[in-house]
């Protein structure tokens, strides 16, 4: 009984599948030519046939998500959208931040150096201590003037800082006004050295802020460009759908161009 069933199935297959066709899938709207081998008639060609494959769409990327990704980490929005040049934004961010931290560290060290010169070479007249000095204002003023007696500071400031002068000027001039000492062509070499270091520190801080600004600008530009890129890629995907994966084996109806008759056949499909 089992043997008879196998024979029946085999006969049905022979009636439905008189030929075997080996075909290749084609892209939409392109002509498809199939070749098959028919055991009784030899080689024949089936021409001017087209395959209509089900179309699938690739996942679309959210422009808003791309914008937020690049706003946080430049380049991540581009990579999310599928644009590999997003790495350029990331590399630029690393470079800008590295330059910022290096310059800021160098500026801080230079600032500490000039403050050390002030501490080492400024002498107090009577009571006075650097503990009460403003870390920015008072140390900067010390690099500009030979003595505490100058027109810029208020009485409140002088009370806070105490009376002082640079150690390498004549002690007899310690109560002189800075303007009078300057008019005599007298200046402290220690003060000038500290002043130069202070200028270097300020310039380096300015360059550090410049690179920090570039890093912030990189965030903004990358975020806006990532949104545009996501929209552009989505539009391109809309116009170029990807053919769906077809089944490996299928039963199809073809027209023999020689005889004009339709033939049921077993088709083996292969994508190239």
C-alpha positions in Angstrom: 0.0 0.0 0.0 2.8 2.4 0.9 4.6 1.6 -2.3 1.4 2.4 -4.4 1.1 5.7 -2.6 4.6 6.7 -3.6 3.9 5.7 -7.2 0.7 7.9 -7.2 2.6 10.9 -5.8 5.3 10.4 -8.3 2.8 10.3 -11.2 1.1 13.5 -9.9 4.4 15.3 -9.8 5.2 14.2 -13.3 1.8 15.5 -14.6 2.3 18.9 -12.8 6.0 19.3 -13.4 6.9 18.2 -16.9 9.9 20.5 -16.8 12.4 21.8 -14.3 13.4 25.4 -14.5 16.5 27.0 -13.0 15.9 30.8 -12.8 17.4 33.9 -11.2 15.5 36.7 -9.5 15.7 40.1 -11.1 15.3 43.6 -9.7 11.9 45.4 -10.3 11.1 46.5 -13.8 14.0 44.5 -15.3 13.3 41.7 -17.9 13.7 38.1 -16.7 14.8 35.3 -18.9 14.6 31.7 -17.6 16.2 28.6 -18.9 15.0 25.1 -18.3 15.8 21.6 -19.2 13.0 19.4 -20.6 13.9 15.8 -20.7 11.8 14.9 -23.8 12.3 18.0 -26.0 15.9 19.1 -25.1 16.9 22.7 -24.3 14.5 25.5 -24.8 14.4 29.2 -23.7 11.6 31.1 -22.1 12.0 34.8 -22.8 10.3 38.2 -22.1 9.1 37.1 -18.7 9.2 39.4 -15.7 9.2 38.5 -12.0 7.1 40.7 -9.8 8.6 40.3 -6.3 7.0 41.5 -3.2 8.7 44.7 -2.1 9.9 45.3 1.4 11.2 48.6 2.9 14.3 49.0 5.0 13.6 50.4 8.5 13.4 54.2 8.5 15.5 56.3 10.8 14.0 58.9 13.0 15.5 62.4 12.2 14.6 63.5 15.8 16.5 60.6 17.3 19.5 61.3 15.0 19.4 65.0 16.1 19.5 64.1 19.8 22.2 61.4 19.4 24.6 63.9 17.7 23.6 66.6 20.1 24.9 64.4 23.0 27.8 62.8 21.1 28.7 64.4 17.7 28.6 61.8 14.9 26.4 59.3 16.7 23.3 60.6 14.8 25.0 60.1 11.5 26.1 56.6 12.4 22.6 55.8 13.6 21.2 56.9 10.2 23.8 54.8 8.4 26.3 57.5 7.4 29.9 56.4 8.2 31.3 59.9 8.0 29.8 60.4 11.5 33.2 59.2 12.8 34.7 62.5 11.5 32.5 64.5 13.9 33.4 62.2 16.8 37.1 62.5 16.0 36.8 66.3 15.8 35.1 66.3 19.2 37.8 64.2 20.7 40.5 66.5 19.2 38.7 69.7 20.4 38.2 68.4 23.9 41.7 67.1 24.2 43.1 70.5 23.1 40.8 72.3 25.6 41.9 70.2 28.6 45.6 70.3 27.6 45.5 74.1 27.2 43.5 74.6 30.3 45.9 72.5 32.4 48.9 74.4 30.9 47.2 77.7 31.7 46.5 76.6 35.3 50.1 75.6 35.8 51.4 79.0 34.4 48.9 80.8 36.7 50.2 78.9 39.7 53.8 79.8 38.7 53.1 83.6 38.6 51.3 83.4 41.9 54.2 81.6 43.4 56.5 84.4 42.3 54.2 86.9 44.0 54.3 84.9 47.2 58.0 84.5 47.2 59.0 88.1 46.3 56.3 90.4 47.8 57.1 91.7 51.3 54.4 93.0 53.7 54.7 96.2 55.7 53.5 95.2 59.1 50.7 92.7 59.4 49.6 91.0 56.2 48.9 87.6 54.8 48.3 86.0 51.5 45.5 84.0 53.1 43.2 86.9 52.8 44.0 87.8 49.2 41.5 87.3 46.5 43.0 84.5 44.3 42.3 86.5 41.1 42.0 90.2 41.7 44.7 90.8 44.4 47.4 88.6 42.7 46.8 90.3 39.4 47.1 93.7 41.0 50.4 92.7 42.6 51.8 92.0 39.1 50.8 95.5 37.9 52.2 97.7 40.7 55.4 98.0 42.7 53.6 98.8 46.0 50.2 98.6 47.6 49.9 102.4 47.3 48.2 102.8 43.9 45.0 104.5 42.7 43.2 101.3 41.6 42.6 99.7 44.9 40.0 101.0 47.4 40.6 101.4 51.1 38.6 98.2 51.7 40.9 96.3 49.3 44.0 97.7 51.0 42.7 96.7 54.3 42.1 93.2 53.1 45.5 92.8 51.4 47.7 94.8 53.8 50.5 97.0 52.8 53.2 95.4 50.6 55.9 96.0 48.1 58.2 94.0 45.8 61.4 92.9 47.6 63.9 94.0 44.9 63.0 97.7 45.0 64.6 100.1 47.5 62.8 99.7 50.9 62.8 103.5 51.2 60.3 103.5 48.3 57.9 101.1 50.0 55.4 103.9 50.9 55.7 105.7 47.6 52.9 105.7 45.2 53.3 103.4 42.2 52.9 106.2 39.7 55.8 108.2 41.3 58.0 105.1 41.3 57.1 104.4 37.7 57.9 108.0 36.7 61.4 107.5 38.1 61.9 104.5 35.8 62.0 102.1 38.6 60.4 98.6 38.3 60.7 95.3 40.0 62.2 92.5 37.8 60.2 90.0 39.8 57.0 91.9 39.1 57.7 92.0 35.4 58.4 88.2 35.4 55.2 87.5 37.2 53.3 89.9 34.9 54.6 88.1 31.8 53.6 84.7 33.2 50.2 86.1 34.1 49.7 87.3 30.5 50.8 83.8 29.2 48.3 82.2 31.5 45.5 84.5 30.4 46.3 83.9 26.7 46.4 80.2 27.1 43.0 80.2 29.0 41.6 82.2 26.0 42.9 79.5 23.5 41.4 76.8 25.7 38.0 78.6 25.6 38.3 78.8 21.9 38.6 75.0 21.5 35.8 74.5 24.0 33.6 76.8 21.8 34.6 74.7 18.8 33.5 71.5 20.6 30.1 73.1 21.4 29.7 74.2 17.8 30.6 70.7 16.7 27.7 69.4 18.8 25.2 71.8 17.2 26.4 71.3 13.6 26.6 67.6 13.9 23.1 67.4 15.4 21.5 69.6 12.6 23.4 67.7 9.9 22.4 64.3 11.4 18.7 65.3 11.1 19.2 66.3 7.5 21.1 63.1 6.8 18.4 60.9 8.3 15.8 62.6 6.1 17.9 62.3 3.0 18.6 58.6 3.6 14.9 57.9 4.3 14.0 59.6 1.0 16.5 57.6 -0.9 15.2 54.3 0.7 11.7 55.3 -0.4 12.8 55.5 -4.0 14.9 52.3 -3.9 13.0 49.4 -2.3 14.8 46.2 -1.7 13.3 43.0 -3.3 11.9 40.6 -0.8 13.6 37.3 -0.3 11.7 34.8 -2.5 11.1 31.2 -1.8 13.8 28.8 -3.0 11.3 26.4 -4.6 8.0 27.4 -6.2 5.4 26.2 -8.7 5.1 28.6 -11.5 3.3 28.9 -14.9 5.5 29.9 -17.9 4.8 30.4 -21.6 6.9 28.5 -24.1 7.8 31.0 -26.8 8.2 28.2 -29.4 4.8 26.5 -28.9 2.8 29.3 -27.2 1.4 26.9 -24.6 1.5 27.3 -20.9 3.4 24.8 -18.9 3.4 24.1 -15.1 6.8 23.7 -13.9 8.9 23.3 -10.7 11.1 26.5 -10.4 14.3 26.7 -8.5 15.0 30.4 -7.8 18.5 31.8 -6.9 19.4 35.4 -6.3 22.7 36.7 -7.8 
